[in-house]
Amino acid sequence: QVQLVESGGGLVQAGDSLRLSCVASGRTFSNYAMGWFRQAPGKEREFIAAISWSGRSTDYADSMKGRFFISRDTAKNMVSLQMSSLKPEDTAVYYCAARSSSWVSRREFEYEYWGQGTQVTVSS
């Protein structure tokens, strides 16, 4: 029903910035809250940020506040994650996800649709 495709990952140096994008197809995003998660090798998937369908409400993991910023463009069915001051420990596969609710959530199990992920590698 909903397909998500992330893009924008790559190899960067510590201190650099990256902007990740996620484009949805198959069904409108107008009533879907969106989230970003990441997973490093050997670690659990970690919540980063979420945004309501309207874009007016956001939620961030404490460790992400100040460096990561989530936004969405409903007309383009797109959600973005702006990352700054990247550190080697930010190296992971980054995933976007959608849930059939208007409200934000940091619970992984509440997200129904997931992208394939995009690799972000930060060198020291």
Secondary structure, 3 states (H helix, E strand, C coil): CCEEEEECCEEEECCCCEEEEEEEECCCCCCCEEEEEEECCCCCCEEEEEECCCCCCEEECHHHCCCEEEEEEHHHCEEEEEECCCCHHHCEEEEEEEECCCCCCCCHHHCCEECCCEEEEEEC
